[in-house]
Amino acid sequence: MAKGLFSKMREDRRAEADSDKFIDLGEMDAGDFEMEGEGSRVDVKVAELHRFEDLSNVTTHVYKGSVLVIDFSAIASDDTAMRRMSTELKAVARDVKGDVAGIAKNMLVVTPAGMTIDRKVLRGPF
């Protein structure tokens, strides 16, 4: 008798999972995707660094809770500026208890507290 009960529970779970598997995006609006709570909004800021001195103006956004995507193509050939930028961004991430990682040849992402960067690259099925 107990085996029948557990089988029935598993069937009910599968039916629930199958019904939630697909959603019709045509029926949804942007309001369905809003996060609950007052302070749950996170902005993503994109910045271009043309010289190391620009970094201090840019990192203030991370301290305010924004995710920062940095294009450092203009200073990529300057080894000294690259070392200084790397050291500074690691310090910023440590200060805010966030994360920093390279996402492309000349791009970095710095996140605020509570956000980490997954280093595993997602690829489509080929």
Residue, then its C-alpha position, 0 to 999 in steps of 0.5 A: m500500500a505504501k508503494g502505491l502512495f509513493s508512486k502516486m506522489r511521484e506521478d503528481r510531481r512529474a505532472e506539475a513539472d511538465s506543466d511548468k516546463f514551458i511558458d508562453l512568452g507572448e502572454m507575459d509582460a515586463g511586469d512579470f519579470e520585476m523582482e520583489g522588494e525595494g532595493s532589488r534593482v541592480d544596474v549594469k554600467v558599461a565603461e571605457l578606460h582611455r587611461f588609468e586615471d579614469l578608473s577612480n571615476v568608474t569604480t564609484h558605481v561598484y561602491k553604489g551597487s552597480v555591476l560594471v563592465i569595463d572595456f580597457s582596449a585603449i590601455a591594453s598595450d601599457d603593462t604598467a597601467m594594466r598592473r595598476m588597473s588589475t590591482e585597483l579592481k581587485a581591491v575594489a572587489r575585495d572592499v565591496k565583497g564582490d567579484v572581478a573577472g575577465i570576460a573577453k580579451n579586453m573586457l572585465v566585469v566587477t560586481p558588488a556584494g552578493m554577486t559572483i561571476d561564474r567562470k564557466v563559459l556557457r556554450g550552445p549545443f554544436 
